[in-house]
């Protein structure tokens, strides 16, 4: 009996408070002090443990409730609240049921805050709702020795018809964005095509410019060659060379015959019967070219020999005769 009495006395006097808890001590029913984590000794038969308070952060679930918004839309809302007891004596003796009191406080303030907002604001401004609820509830629970750390809206459920309307609105918005994106793509493609056409036109213009420049250069060189040939022939004519005159006549003859052959309306081309005259003209042109070469060689030598060249020219030149054209065939006159 003595051992049993000693154990009961020992357990009533020595108290161990675990970490994260605080115990209140009452002397004859009156609060006297708060025991922090560790071992403590109480006065036997005088002091006793009053309330055992949890000092860790706790999570309370606010039940789902229907709230009418400012634009008369019914919304189902639920939330969670994170609290922590900061003063064990105030939380133990200033409110009867702390979790129930905080839950009801959150429910009433949730109705107040959500009821003062439109449906669109409720759906898209959750952070604003959370901050307003936190400010109001934290101020209300401060006398209880409780700190409200966070309040989060867990779920918002609008009516079914509003949900369907929101789905259609979202679909229309997606389609609008798709159309805008497609239009932007077509715009960029048109710009790219225009840039390509511009670059192509520039390159074609540069090509035509280069081609025109080269054509002009070719015509210039051709004119220079023609001028040199004309000068050589003029010198030959000035010296009394008949082959130079034959050269011009043969050139005009060949050009005229070529025009007759290229005429698209002419179905028949009459060739002159006396082709020997044309052959003789060509032979005379050959002698003229040889004479030009001999003159160039004689100019390059120190002692020119004009007498031999003149003699060779006069010896090789055939007598010229003129053949009248046929009236029936319409042949071109030939000069040998």
Beta strands, then each sheet from edge to edge (+ up, - down):
strand 1: 14-17
strand 2: 21-27
strand 3: 30-35
strand 4: 38-41
strand 5: 47-54
strand 6: 58-68
strand 7: 74-85
strand 8: 146-157
strand 9: 322-323
strand 10: 334-335
sheet 1: 1+ 4-
sheet 2: 3+ 2- 5+
sheet 3: 6+ 7- 8+
sheet 4: 9+ 10-
end
